[in-house]
Amino acid sequence: MKVTATSIPDVFVIEPRVFADDRGFFFESYNEREFEAAVGRKPAFVQSNHSRSRRGVLRGLHYQIEQSQGKLVRVVVGTVFDVAVDLRASSPTFGKWVGEVLSADNKKQLWVPEGFAHGFLVLSEHAEFVYNTTDYYAPQHERCILWSDPQLAIAWPLESAPILSEKDRAGVEFSSAEVFR
């Protein structure tokens, strides 16, 4: 596995070794020993999620203020632009974001540790997104930052207005969001 650090410490792009031939391909989507060596920790994944969305759907920026979730994310069908925003007030990269194109073709994954908001935009006709989390979904602790917050200035590769849920339309501005102290 190839692990590349991003401009935000603790967020990593992970590219598995893919063995492909005319029959198809094989790769390890997760290897605990290699993951731990690469990112310096051994997360305990407790939940696995799978979503499907159509082109133009933007989900995020979501996080849980308690029961914070680390997420190992990947796309199994289609292509997305995936974003992580640092919400750790004591971090030198607080309020900064990183984005990465994840696709079924490139097989890249993104490790988004606890203390970050996460979101993605579907770039293909549809996309299926799979992610493992380090804590359980806790709706009472879920928070949402407005995807278009001018202070964050995320460079979403939009072709038109995104398709949003009510929750995502009602996201709060970064300046008033609850963050990790």
C-alpha positions, 0 to 999 in steps of 0.5 A: 500500500502507498500512503501519501500525507496530505497538507493536513497532518493525520489525513492520508491518501491510501492507494492499495497495490492492485493486481490486475489482468484480463480476468479483473483485479484483486486488492486488499482494501484494508490491512490492519498491520500496514494501516497502523504502520502507515498512519501511526495508530490502530483504529478499531472500526465498529461500523461500515456504511455504504451509500449511493448518490447521483451526479451533483449530490453533495453530502456534508460537511458532517461530523459528530461533536461527541463520539467523533468518528474516524473514517476510512473512505473509498468509492466502489462505483463512480467518482467523487470529490472527497473533502476533510476539514480540520475542526481541532481548535488546537491544530495548526491546520484548524479550519483548513481543508483537503480534497481528493478525487476518489474513484472506483478506477483509481481505488484511492482511499482517504483516512479522515481521523476523528476531529474532522468534518467530512463531505463529498460531491458526486462527479459521475452519473452515480457513485457508491461510497463505502466507509468504515468508522471508529465509532457508531452513528449518534444522531444526537451528536451529529453536526453539519457545517455549510458546504459553501461556507466562505471562510472555508472556501472549499473549491468544490468542482461544481458544474451547477448548483449541488443537490442537497438534503435539508440537513445540508442546506441548514448547515451552520457557518464555520464561525459558529460551528461547535469544534473540538477543543 
